[in-house]
């Protein structure tokens, strides 16, 4: 139950994710299950619980003007072809329209603790926490090749099939629509030029997305 | 600005001096090697400065084992701060005679004490991998 004060705050300064109603206890990569990329709608109940609630926007990304046409263009296959033709790598996206969200240690610690149960021999560090605005939130094509580790992204959307994660695999673009309120995607990033994983995100709804680097460096 | 690295005594440690103009060249120790502003591109912030080594050819390299020690020291300091919080929480639980909480906190403290054993240092073969060593209990 969200109080009127929190609801007012959410409209002006942050974003609120509703509490989970469906419990999942095991990861079944039901959407995509390949060595390079996996996707699942079975986001663990505890993870949903820790991500539920209100999140404040970072001050420097509060005022954004989303442009749906620009977002669709920046995340198109044609745009990727233009980038690839230059031969240049884009480690971090230059083109984007998104809010950064603030997370306190008190909220991050239990979430990482839960992820540690899924990845017991790994260091886990947060790589990003974003809210894509509706009407054209996006992060342009990039590879993250400067940090070649496993990435895990957990997303929540209030409306399904209005946002996607698009990536290039075997010379083909694959569009993975957010067809469920909660989705988890795990993918392998490499710094090898011939094997970069180009990826991008588009959203026409308020899409919350938290990302982690999963590095297998523990016993 | 001109930047120089020099060896300190007979130790492997090095020092760095930057001078804004040549009138201060007399401050640069003899034998110092001139380097760019970021002599170790993977360590622009100088976090692992204590692990930098100056070769006879004036080239700068990083002693990976020394860099791992620097990271471990940082993680230990981080552990100590978390441990202090847990100690306080455990004392409150003790005063409240909450045995379940005392046990849970002791479990967390043990994980913190044992964290160095969990690190697979053999998998860390480059400097840029060192900053990603962060056991979840130290988040």
Interface residues (C-beta under 8 A of the other chain):
Chain A: X105 X108 X109 X112 X113 X115 X116 X121 X123 X124 X125 X147 X149 X213 X215 X216 X217 X218 X219
Chain B: X117 X118 X119 X120 X123 X124 X129 X132 X133 X134 X135 X136 X139
